């Protein structure tokens, strides 16, 4: 999945072409909404490590699908002055966001555009996350934030305290967004998303093909190990790197405990996450300043 700055670089100009007067900060919010489940998942994994990482990933797969994101878009739109226009903006950008995600090469990963009817990944896979074109678009995203910063904070936010029926509808949609994934987790499991169904088989997995997306490569005294979503160590045949690394791997189990790697890619540790944090921080700052201006105007009406 491209980092947040890449989404801003592409989705902001695209949205302004379609609707020239669109408030940039709402476009930025639209760029982030499909990633909300994945951001929360990172937080839960760090703050509550006792939570089963496999079940958490299945939950996030369902919540982060196109349908799940559209439910969140609808809930937010009900709290704005221009509900239909806001939903159109957020929903269209959700589709564009997931389409862009599908363009990156992400083994054992992809987007769910047709869930819950199909849990098979859609992954076109054209470029790696650290490809030069991604880095160029990342810089473009920074420029977009800087160029549009003044306009972003000066535009009215457009939120409102909705009447009771709208509040009820928004709360109902938010509950659906939070609860419905609990009943859909069998879908990602049966589709073997992230190869988790295969990896969860502690026995009888000889001959199974699996993939890892940016797993942690650990250097043992006699062999290398891969630590993925399940947090279990998988012994790999041969040496992938001279030092600990972040790796994407494809391979086949030659025994229940040993994986023969057929293809792998070493990634810069933490680069994508760091760039996304920069993008998220920039968007958060713009929204914070915008909200601060509204509060200031309410305290000091002219």
LUMVEXZA-692167 format. One line per 4 residues: for each residue x, y, z of C-alpha. Coordinates in steps of 0.2 Angstrom, whole numbers. Example, Ala and Ser with C-alpha at 12.3 -4.5 7.8 and 13.67 -1.06 7.14 Angstrom:
2
62,-22,39 ~ 68,-5,36
//
This chain:
302
0,0,0 ~ 7,17,-5 ~ 12,28,10 ~ 0,42,14
10,56,5 ~ 8,46,-11 ~ -11,45,-9 ~ -11,64,-6
0,67,-22 ~ -12,58,-33 ~ -29,60,-25 ~ -29,78,-21
-26,84,-39 ~ -38,71,-46 ~ -52,77,-34 ~ -49,95,-38
-50,91,-57 ~ -67,83,-54 ~ -73,96,-41 ~ -62,111,-42
-69,119,-26 ~ -66,104,-15 ~ -59,108,2 ~ -41,101,2
-42,95,20 ~ -57,84,16 ~ -48,76,2 ~ -34,72,14
-46,65,26 ~ -53,54,12 ~ -35,48,8 ~ -33,42,25
-50,33,29 ~ -47,17,21 ~ -31,15,31 ~ -40,19,48
-41,0,52 ~ -23,-3,48 ~ -18,12,59 ~ -28,5,73
-22,-12,71 ~ -4,-6,73 ~ -9,3,89 ~ -18,-12,96
-3,-23,92 ~ 9,-11,101 ~ -2,-7,116 ~ -11,-24,118
1,-37,113 ~ -10,-51,121 ~ -23,-48,107 ~ -23,-63,95
-13,-55,79 ~ -21,-67,67 ~ -39,-64,73 ~ -35,-45,73
-29,-46,55 ~ -45,-55,49 ~ -55,-42,58 ~ -45,-28,49
-47,-36,32 ~ -65,-36,34 ~ -66,-18,41 ~ -54,-11,28
-63,-18,13 ~ -72,-6,1 ~ -89,-9,8 ~ -82,-7,26
-74,10,21 ~ -90,16,13 ~ -100,13,29 ~ -87,24,38
-89,37,24 ~ -108,37,26 ~ -107,39,45 ~ -95,54,43
-105,62,29 ~ -121,63,40 ~ -112,75,51 ~ -108,87,38
-118,102,30 ~ -116,94,12 ~ -120,76,16 ~ -122,70,-2
-107,79,-9 ~ -96,74,6 ~ -101,56,4 ~ -97,57,-15
-80,64,-11 ~ -76,52,2 ~ -83,37,-7 ~ -74,40,-23
-58,43,-15 ~ -60,26,-5 ~ -61,18,-22 ~ -46,27,-29
-36,24,-13 ~ -39,5,-14 ~ -36,5,-33 ~ -19,13,-30
-15,1,-16 ~ -18,-13,-28 ~ -4,-6,-40 ~ 10,-9,-27
18,-26,-26 ~ 13,-33,-10 ~ 15,-52,-8 ~ 2,-60,4
-8,-44,3 ~ -20,-34,-8 ~ -37,-25,-7 ~ -54,-32,-5
-65,-23,-17 ~ -79,-36,-18 ~ -80,-42,0 ~ -90,-50,7
-95,-58,-9 ~ -77,-63,-13 ~ -62,-62,-1 ~ -49,-65,-15
-36,-52,-15 ~ -35,-39,-30 ~ -17,-36,-32 ~ -11,-29,-49
7,-27,-42 ~ 17,-15,-53 ~ 29,-7,-42 ~ 38,-10,-25
35,2,-10 ~ 52,9,-12 ~ 52,10,-31 ~ 59,27,-37
42,32,-44 ~ 35,30,-26 ~ 49,41,-19 ~ 45,55,-32
27,54,-28 ~ 31,55,-10 ~ 40,71,-12 ~ 25,77,-23
14,74,-8 ~ 24,85,3 ~ 23,99,-10 ~ 4,97,-11
2,99,8 ~ 14,114,8 ~ 6,123,-7 ~ -12,120,-1
-9,122,18 ~ -15,140,18 ~ -31,137,9 ~ -34,121,19
-34,130,36 ~ -44,145,30 ~ -58,135,22 ~ -73,132,34
-74,114,41 ~ -92,111,36 ~ -96,100,51 ~ -112,102,61
-121,95,76 ~ -135,85,66 ~ -153,83,71 ~ -157,68,82
-162,56,67 ~ -145,60,58 ~ -136,56,75 ~ -145,40,76
-141,35,58 ~ -123,40,60 ~ -121,30,76 ~ -130,15,68
-118,15,54 ~ -103,17,65 ~ -109,2,75 ~ -110,-8,59
-93,-3,54 ~ -86,-9,71 ~ -97,-24,74 ~ -100,-32,57
-82,-37,54 ~ -83,-49,69 ~ -96,-59,59 ~ -85,-59,43
-69,-65,49 ~ -71,-83,42 ~ -70,-75,24 ~ -52,-70,25
-48,-86,34 ~ -55,-97,21 ~ -47,-87,7 ~ -30,-89,16
-27,-71,16 ~ -9,-67,21 ~ -6,-86,20 ~ -12,-86,38
-23,-102,36 ~ -8,-111,30 ~ 4,-104,42 ~ -7,-108,57
-5,-127,53 ~ 8,-132,64 ~ 8,-149,57 ~ 5,-156,39
11,-141,30 ~ 25,-149,20 ~ 22,-144,2 ~ 12,-129,6
15,-112,-3 ~ 16,-97,8 ~ 20,-78,6 ~ 26,-65,19
24,-46,17 ~ 38,-37,25 ~ 41,-50,39 ~ 55,-48,51
71,-58,46 ~ 80,-64,62 ~ 98,-70,61 ~ 100,-86,71
117,-94,76 ~ 115,-108,63 ~ 100,-102,52 ~ 89,-88,48
71,-86,54 ~ 56,-76,48 ~ 44,-69,60 ~ 27,-64,52
10,-59,58 ~ 8,-75,68 ~ 23,-70,78 ~ 29,-88,76
47,-91,69 ~ 48,-100,53 ~ 66,-107,49 ~ 71,-104,31
83,-114,21 ~ 99,-104,16 ~ 103,-86,20 ~ 93,-71,14
103,-57,21 ~ 119,-54,31 ~ 110,-44,44 ~ 93,-43,51
81,-36,39 ~ 63,-33,33 ~ 59,-45,19 ~ 45,-51,8
46,-69,4 ~ 38,-82,-6 ~ 42,-100,-3 ~ 37,-118,0
38,-129,16 ~ 50,-143,13 ~ 45,-149,30 ~ 34,-144,44
47,-132,51 ~ 58,-127,36 ~ 53,-115,22 ~ 62,-116,5
62,-98,-1 ~ 59,-97,-20 ~ 59,-78,-21 ~ 62,-63,-9
64,-45,-8 ~ 73,-35,6 ~ 65,-18,11 ~ 72,-3,20
67,-5,38 ~ 54,7,43 ~ 54,18,28 ~ 36,17,22
30,18,40 ~ 40,34,43 ~ 34,42,27 ~ 16,38,31
19,45,49 ~ 25,62,41 ~ 9,62,30 ~ -3,58,44
6,71,55 ~ 4,84,41 ~ -14,81,39 ~ -17,81,58
-9,98,59 ~ -19,105,46 ~ -35,99,54 ~ -30,104,71
-26,122,65 ~ -43,123,56 ~ -52,117,71 ~ -42,130,82
-47,144,70 ~ -66,139,72 ~ -65,139,91 ~ -56,156,91
-69,164,80 ~ -83,157,91 ~ -74,165,106 ~ -71,181,97
-85,185,85 ~ -82,200,74
//
